[in-house]
């Protein structure tokens, strides 16, 4: 537990859910590969090294004292385990080099991944287990799971996906089914080692596909995935990058327990649209504010988010709008946590206004 806090993240979460007193709002700067900086490691060293991933994320948690550890390096872990080729720069986030179906010519040859044996998935499971064993008694540990539609886009490639959505929808559905099975297997494995799945589904964004195509190709698979997670008595957060205003209600309809809101939608709008139905979290800009902003900019951005979200009926979590860039300065993460601690709880508008101009 961070020495500046009066409660552990688990104590804070349980008390907030029970309507009991807490010391501050939960806060989650979504730390991904920037955790490597805290142990002087290169991002590429995370590949095939669950122990190092765990070491980095435990160090980041202990340094900043945020409210959730999310084991994550890139979006391609499931697709790589299914045959996609991923390129790993020396010290930046990996990217897709070759979609699976440029190497594996037939959809019928694509099979669901085994998270205990395929690709780097076993390393992520090891990282989750180590992290849970070491700090899981005080902080939730989640494993990032890529949604079925987004994983399908990595199997096909973005251009081929756009073509097949209109010309061969049955192929897209077939790959979404296979990707769903991979996601279900991975979620069950995460839960078996003590973690909780957290779903990220970047390509389901309205910045990428229409709300109509989201309804057809993404929503049904997300809903089934979340239903399976709930059957294992776990709650789950859903994050979709970019524009989501037109699909936010349907995101809530998936059954997710919390929606992580990116910066294209304000927390005030999210609260108005779905706050009466579901917990929301977000959405300090990860690049403009957290990577490049000053401590004053971070303070004001956090206060604005808290002002908009603190009274959301189903609850609100302060968070970055998406994963932090690898080069995010440690002092900026400290600045985010420090202002949340200064705001404290209960939140009052008067205190927010005083802190904003201080």
N, C-alpha and C positions, 0 to 999 in steps of 0.2 A: 504494500500500500504506500502511495506517495505521502511523504511526511507533511505536506501542506493540506491534506484532506483529513476529514474526521471519520470517513467511512470508506470501506472498500467498494469497488464497483458493484459487486454482487449484493452487498448490504444496501447500497443506494438504490439499486434496481428493485430489490424486494420491498424496501420501505416505500418507494414511490408507488409501486403497484398496489400496496396495501393502504395508501393514503396516509402513511405515517410521516414523521418529520425527516427531512434529509438536509444535507449540508449544502448541496448545489445541484444544478441540473446535470444529468449525464452529458458527457462531451466526448465525441469521437472524431478527431482528425484522422481521416482514413489513411493510415500509414501503410504503404506498400513497400516498394523497393528502397525508399529513403531509409528504411531500417538498416540497410547495409552500411550506411555511413557511420552509424553509431558503433560499429565493431571494426571499422576500417577494412571492410570487405568490398569486393567488386560484385556487382549484381550477377555477372556470369557465373560466379562461384556458387550461387544458389542452386544451379542446375545439378541434379543428382546428389544433393546434400541436405537432407532433411534436418540434420543436426545443426547445420549452420543457419538455416532458415529460422529454426526455433531460437537459437542463440540471439539472432538479430532482433526478432520480435519481442523476446523477453527483455532484452536490453532497452528497446524503445519504450515498452510499457513501463519499465522501472524508471526510466528517465523522465517521462512526461506524465505518467499517472492517468492516462485516459481510460475510458470505460468499456473498451472492447478490443481484444486482439484479433485481427483478421489475417489469417494465413493466406497470403496472395503474392504472386509474382507477375503473372500475366494472364491474358484471357485464353491462351491456347493449350492449356494443360490437357483438357479432355480431347480436343481435336488431334493433338500430337499423339496421344495414346491410341487414336483410331487411324493413324496413318498420315496425317498432315506433317509437313516439314516446317520447322520453326527455326528462325535464325536468332542467335543469342549474341548481341553486341557485348563488348567487354564490360561496360559499366553503365548500361542503360536497359530499359525494358525490352524484352523479346518482341519479335514481330513475325507474322506469318510469311513464310517464304514460298511454300508450295501447298496449295489445297490438296487434301487427300485424293480427290478424284482426278487430279492430274497425274497421280502416280498409280492409283488403283482404278482401273478403267471401268469397273462395273459396280453399280450400287449394291448389287447382291453380294459383293465381296467385302463390303463395309460391315463390320460387326461391332456390337457394343464393347466398350473397353472393360477390362477387369481392373478395378482400381488397386488391387493388391499386387498386380504383376506388370501392368502395361505403362509404358512411358515413364514420366516422372511422378505419376499419381502416388506410388508407394512412398516417395520421399515427402510429399505433402502430408500424407497420413502420419508418417513418422514425426514430422514437425509438429503437427497438431497434438499427437500423443505426448511428446516431450513437453510441450508448452502447458498442456492440461495438467500433467503430473507435477510440474514445477510451480505454476501460479494459478491453476484452475480453481483453487479454493478461494480465490479472491476476485478473479476477473473472468467474464465469459470469453471463451475462445471459439472463434468461428472459422470455418473453412469456406473459401469462395468457390461457388459452383456456377459454371456458365450455363445460362438458360438454353433450352433445346434449339430454339430458332437461331440464336447467335452461333452456337456450335455448328449447326447445319451450314451457316454461311462460311465457316472455316473449312468445312469439308468440300464445299463446292467452289468457293471463291466468290467475291462480291458480284462480279459481272455475270457469271454463270447463274448465280442465284437470282438476279434480277430477270434474266431471260427465262428461267424455268418457272418462276412464280406465275408468269402469264401463259407460257407455252406447255409446261410439263408440271402442273401443280402436284400431280400424284408422286413425282420424284421428290419434291420438296417435303411432302408429307411423310414419305417413306424414310427419309433421312432424319426428319424431326422425331419420328418414332424411335429410331435407333439412338439418336442423341438423347432422347428422354430416358431410355433404358440405361444409358451410360450415366446420366445425371442421377437417376434413382439409385443405381449401384454405388456411386460415389458418395451420395448423401448418406446412405445407410452405413457405409464404411466410416465416414466422418463421425457419425453418431456413435458407432461401436467403439471408437477410441476416445470418446468423451467430449467431442466437439459438437458444434451446432452449425448446420449449413446456412450460408447466406448467398442468395441468388443475385447474380449480375447478368444483365441481358442487353448489352449495348446495341445490338443490331435491331432490336425491337423498337427502338426510338422512332418517333414521328419525324425525326431529322433524316431517317434512313428509309423507312417504309410508311405507307399510308395507314391511317387508323383501320381502314377496311382490311388491309392485309395483316395487320396486327391481330384483328379479330379472327381471321382464318388460320393463320400459320403460327401464331405465337401464343395467344391467350389459352387455347385448349390444352396445350402441353404444359404451360406454366401452372395452370389450375391442377392438373393431374400430378405434377411434381410436388406441389405444395400439399395436396391432399395426402400424398405418401409420407411426407415429412411429418404432418400432423398425426398420422397413424402411429408414428414412433414417439409421440408425445413431446415433440419439439416445436418451438416457434421459429419463424423465419422472416427475415427482412428481404425485400425485393428492391433492387436498384435497376433503373433503366436510364441510360445517359441521354443528354440532349433534351429535345422537345417532348414533353409528355402531357401537356395540358389536355389535349383532346382524348387521351387514353387513360387519364388518371383514375377515373371512376372504374374502368375495367381492370386496371391494376389492382385496385382495392377488391374487386370482385374475384380475383384469383384466390382469395382467402389468406393472403400474406398478412402477417401480424404488424408489420411496420413497412412504410414506404420511404425509401431514401430518395430525396428530391435533388435533382441536379440544378444548375444555376439558371437554366432557361425559364424556370417557373419560380415565382416568389413563394416564400413560406406563407405569406398572407393568402395568396391564391390557393395554395395547396390546402391550407386550413379551411378555407371557405368551401372548397370542392369536396374534400373527403375527411376533414378533421373530426367530423361527427361520427365517423365510422372506423377510423384506424389511426394508429400512432404514426407520426411523421418525424423525419429527421433531415437535417440539412441547414443551410446550403451555402456556406462560405465558399467563395470562388477559389478553387484549388490553385489556379495559375495566376490570375491577376492579383489576388490578395495573398494567398498563402505562400506562393513561390516568390512573387516579385514585390509584395506590399511591405510597407513599414509597420512597426508595431502599432502606430496610431491608426493606420488603415485597418489592421486586423481587429483592433479594439472596436472600432466603429461598425465594421461589418458584422462582428459577432453580436453586438448590442442590437443592431437592426434585425437580425434573425431572431434573437430572443424576444424582442418587442413584438414581432409578428407571430411567434409560435408558442410562447410560454403558456398561454391559456387555451391551447388546442384541446378540445374535450377528451380525446383519447391519449393525450400525452405528446410530449415533444422532446427530442434529443438534439442538442447542438452538434453539428457535424460539418465537415467539408462537403461540398457538392458532389465530389467524386474522389477517387484515389489521389493522393498527393503526388506531384511529380517527384522523381527520384532526387532532384537537387534541392528540394525544399529545405531552407535553413532550419536548423534545430531551434534557433532563437524565435522563429516565427511560430513553431508549434508550441513552444513555451508561452508565447504571447497569447495564443488562443486559449490555452488552458488557464492562464493567469486571470484573464478577464472573466472567464466563467466562474472562477473561484471568487473573484471580487463581487460579482453579481449576487452570488449566494442563492439562498432560497428561504422563504418565498420570494418570488420576483415581484418588484414593484416598479411602476412606471417612473415614479419620482427618482428612485435610485438609478434606473437606466439613464434618465436624462442627465443626472449629475455626472455619471461615469462617462457619458458620451462627450461632454465638453471639458472633462478634466485633462 
